[in-house]
Amino acid sequence: METKLRFGMVGGGNGGNIGNSHRRGALMDSLAVLTAGSFTRDGERNRRDGERWGVPADRIYSDYAAMAEEEGRRPDGIDFVSIVTPNASHYPVAKCFLAHGINVVCEKPFTLSVPEAEELRRLAAEKNLEICVTYTYAHYPIMRECRHLVESGRIGRIIDIVAEYPQDWMILGLSKDADNFTKWIGDPATSGNSNVTAAMGVNLNYLITAMTGLELESVLAHFGYYPEDAPLETTARIFLRYKGGAGGLAWTSNVAIGHDCTIDLKLYGDKGSIRWSHEDPTRLTVSYLGGPVEILAANRDYLDEWSREASRLPAGHPEGFYEAFANIYREFCRHLLDKKNGAAGQSGDYFYPKARDGVDGVRFVHACVRSQQTGNAWTNVADG
């Protein structure tokens, strides 16, 4: 029985937050070992980062193409690669590794265009490979209980959804001269046709879908820009319309002064409601029609068993961002290990964001952009 996987990383060097989150999340449950990488285009830093993380010198590569080719033909090659590079490179890097028979974990947005996303999805299916796109926030331990409550009908039929994700890092970074995240995230050459919708709005879109199971039908988006001549939006206000009649509102901004990472989700049903805040990520507030308000805490015995399985610490010990990444990687690694051991279940048995979720995220971004371009008109997400 295989019990551990080998993985590599493209990007993730230079001390970046997302690279560290992927690496720590992948390693947390001892299901994978970092074995190869092309961590940065800076040759000396690439070597230094690889050595610090225990990667053999002959498996620290100067570019991703050489890494994919060599790892793809090694008998002990990596089982999957984690892609943590700027948006524009996701598609070519993922395609290269899939072509060499290597499973893919990719930062969001999955790609810059719907045809690219669909192509990667088809390629993975043809080669019997798996793709994971790391939408993080739906995988905090307590969010499994949110999903369970909705699926079990405890709050009834979903009527309304309100989600927000404000931060202020963009407006803070605009005043800095150093090469930092704000320099490429607002540049169409590296980010594509969207800034805040592709970087943060897709997280809200997946969070809602993962918690409710609802299928998004159409959007009406209104973008804001700061400074006013910014080439890509820094604020997005998005009305949401779901199949079955539920409606929603999503607001995201990276120029909202005073907000660090203030994600908030409210689900309103005809029997009750659920609220979750990223500022108190181990608890859910659940209200019932004509009944009491309950505060549910992570890893308590009264939660569903599936919800408790997502926690690694006793109740009352905060689990956060790294653990959310680890929950994604644990489910992804469990899927790959089951496949290697001939015991894989159905895709839906593994709770992580898959290729379809990546494609849906790209469709969401493009629908919002088209809505803005057409005078803030309702736009069907399925049109691509």
N, C-alpha and C positions, 0 to 999 in steps of 0.2 A: 504494500500500500504506500503510495506517495503521500507524504505528510507536509512537504514544504516545496515552495516554488522559487525559481530564480527570476529576478526582474532587473530591468535597466531603466535609466532615466535619460531623457533628452531635455536639456534645460535643468533648472533647479539649482544651478551653482550661484556664485556671487552673493550668497547669504539672503536670497529673496524669501519672503514669507511663504508664498505658495509652494515653492520647491521644498522648503522645510516641512510644510504641512503634509505634502504627499509622502515624503520619505518617512516621516515619523508615523503617519497613519498606516502605511504599508507594512512597517516593521512591528507595530504594536502587539499584534497577536501571534508573532513568531510563525506566521504562515508563509513568509517570503523573505528572501535574502537579497540585498542589493549586490549584484554581481557584475554589472557593466554600466557604462554611461558615457555620454558626451554632454557634459554639464554646462559648458560655456565655450564661446568661440575664442576666449582668451586662453592660449595654450598653457601658460604657466598656472593660471588659476584652475583650469580644468584638471591638470595633473594633481595639483595640491588638494583640491576638493575630493577627487577620487581616492587619493591616498588616505585622507582624513577619515573617509567613510569605509575604509577597508576594501576598496575595489582593487583587484589585481592590476598591476601596471599594464599588462598586455590586453586588458579589457577596458581601458580608458581610451576612448576614440576621439579623433580630432573632428569628426563630423558624423552626422546621424546616418548617412548613406553607407559609409564604411561599417558602422556599427550594425546596421540591419543585415548587410550582406554576410558579415563574419559570424554574427550570432545565429543567423538563420541556417548556417551550414554546420555549426558546431554540434556534436552529439550532446554536449552539456550546455547548449545555448539557452538564452533567457526564455521564460514562458510568456512574459508580457513586458511591455514597455510603458512607462509613464511619461506623457508628453506635457511639459510645463513651460511652454514657450509663448511668445506673443501670438495673437490670434491668427495672423496671416499665414503662419507656418504650420498650423495644426493639420490642414489637409495634406500637404505634400509629405510631412513626416509620418502621419498615420498611414497614408497609402503605401509608403515605402515599407513600413514594417509589416503591414497586412500582406503585401505581395511576397514577403519572405517568410510567411507562415507564423507570424508572432502576434499574439493578442495585444490589444491596445487599451490603455487608460488615457483619457484626454481631458485636459482642462476645457472649460467652457469659454466662449461658444465653440461648439463642435467644429464648425467650418464657417467660412464667410458667405457661402451660397448654398441654396437648397440642392442644386444638382450635385455639388461636391459632397454634401452630407449623404444624399441618397446613394451616390456611387460607393462611398465607404461602407455604408450599410450592406449593399449588395455584395461587395467584395468579401466582407466578413462572412456573410451567409454562404457564399460559394465555397469558401475555404474552411467552413465549420469553425470559425474563430469568434471570439467574443469582444465586444466593445463596451467600455464603461466611460461615461461622461460625468465628471465630478461636480454635480450640483449638491452642495454640502448640507444645507440647513434642514432638509427633511430627514436627516439621518442622526440628529441628536436622539439619545435614547428615549426621551419622553414622547417624541413624535410618533413612535410606533403606537403608543397608546392613543394618540389623536386619531391616527388612521383606523385603529381597531374600533374606537367609539363611533366613527362615521360608518364604517362597514357594518357594524352590528345594529345600526339604526337607532342608537341611543338619542341622537339629536334630531332624528327624523329626516325629511327631505331637505336638502340644502336649498335655501332661498337666495341668500346674499353672501358675498365674500368681500372682505376688505383686507388688503395687504399693502404694506409699505416697507421701504428699504432706503432710508436716508443715511448719507455719510457726508463728511466735509473734507475728505482728504484731497479732492481735486482742487478746491479753492485754496487750500493751504499750500498745495504743491505748485500752484501757478506762480507763486512768488519766489520759487527756488531756481537757481541757475544750474545746479548739479543735474546730471543725467539721472532721472528718476522715473518712476512708473507713469507719472502724468505726461511725460514727454511722448510716449508711444500710444497710450490709451486714447488720447485725443487726436491722433493722426490717422486719417483714412488709409494711408499706405500700409499701416500695420494693424489697424483695428477694423478696417472694412467700413461699412456704411452706418455704423452705430457705435456710440460710446457707452452711455449708461444703460441703455436697454439691453445691449449685448453682454455687458459686464455684470449687471445686477438684476435687471428686469427678468432675465432668463431664470434666475434663481427663484424669483417669486412665482413665475409661471410653473416651474417644476414643483415647487413646494405645494402650491394649490392642487395640482394634478395628483401628486403622490399622496396627499392627505384625503382627497375627496373621490378620486377616480373619475372625475368629470372630464369630458372632452371639450376643449375650447373650440368654439365655432367661428367667432369673429371678434375684432377689436376696433376700437376707435381711440386713436392716440393723438396727444397734443404734446409737442416737444418744447422745451425751453433751453436757451443757450446763454452761458456765461463764460467769458465775456460775449457780448452780443455777436461778435464776428467769429465765434468758435465754429470750426467746420463740422463738428459733431455735437449732438445734444448732451447737455449735462443734467437735464431733468426730463422725466417722462411721466405724464399723467395718462393712464390707460384705462378706458372702460372695457369690460370683458363680458362676453355673451357666450354661455355654454349650452351645449345640446341638452334638451330637457327643460330649459327655461331658467336656470339659475343665472344670476348676473353678478358682476363684481367690479371692483375698482382697485387698481394697483398704482401706487405712486413710488417713484424711485428718483433719487437725486444724489450726486456726489459733490454738490455745492451747498448743502444744508448745514450751515454753521451750528455747531453745538452737538452734532450727532457723530458718534464714533462708528457704530455698526448696529443701527437701531431697527432691526427687522421686527415686524409685528404682523401677526396673522389672526384674523377673526372670521370664524365660520358660523353663519346663522342658519339654523334649521327651523322646521315648524314644531319641533318638540324641545329644542334647547339650543345652546350655543357653546362654542369653544374659543378660547383666546390663548395665544402663546406669544411670549415676548422673548427676543434674543437676549435681552438684558436680565432675564431670569429664566435661563434655558432649561432648568431641570423641573419646571412646574407647568401644569396646564390649569387654567381656570375654566370650569365647566358649570354652566347654568342650565336649569331645567324649567320648562314651562310650569308655573305655579308651584315650583319646588325650590330647594335650597341651592346655594352656590357652593360648589366643591372646589378645593384646591388639591390637585393630584401631584404627587412628587415621584420622581424617578426611582425605580427599583424598590418600591414598596410592595408588600405582599398582596395588596388588594388590586394591583395591576394585572393585566393579562400576561400569561407566561411568556408569550412572544415579545412583549414589551420589555419585560425584565431581562430577557436574554441580551438586549442591546447595551446593558450597563455592565461596567467592570468594577465599579466601586460600590460600597454600601450606601444606602440612602443617606442623604445629608452631606455627602462628599461631592462637590460640584464636578461634573464632567462637561467638557466643552468642545471647542473647535477641533482639536486633534482627535478626540474620540469620535466625533462625527465623521471625519475622514477615515478613521480606523474602521468604523462600521461599514462604510462603503467598500473598503478594501477587503474586509473580512468576508463579506458576502460574495464579492467578485472572486477572491481566492478560493472560497468554498466551492463555487461553481466550477472553476478550472480544475481543482483537485478532484472533484466528483467525476468530471469528464475524463481525466487521466486515469482514474481508478475504475472506469466503466460503471459508475453509479449515478450519473447525472439525472436529475429530475427535469421537470419542465422549466422553461426560462422564468416563468412567474414564481417559481419556488424560491428564487434568490432576489432579495430586496436591495437592488442597487440601480442607479440610472443606466439604462442600456442604450443601444444604438438608436432605437426608435425615439427615446427621450431626447437624444442629441439632435435628431432630425426635427422633432417637434419644436425644440428650442430655436433652431435656425428659422423655421417657418414663422414662429412667433415674432422674432426680430424683424424679418422682412415684411410681415403684415403690418407691424407698427410703423415701419419706415414708409411703406406705401400709403398708409392712412394719413400720416403727416404730409406727405407730398401731394395728396389729392384733396387738400383742404379739410383734413380731419374727418374723413368719411369713414363709415363702417366698412371694414375690409375682411373678407373671408380668409382665415388662416390656411385653409387647404389649398388655396390657389398658388402657393409657393412663390 
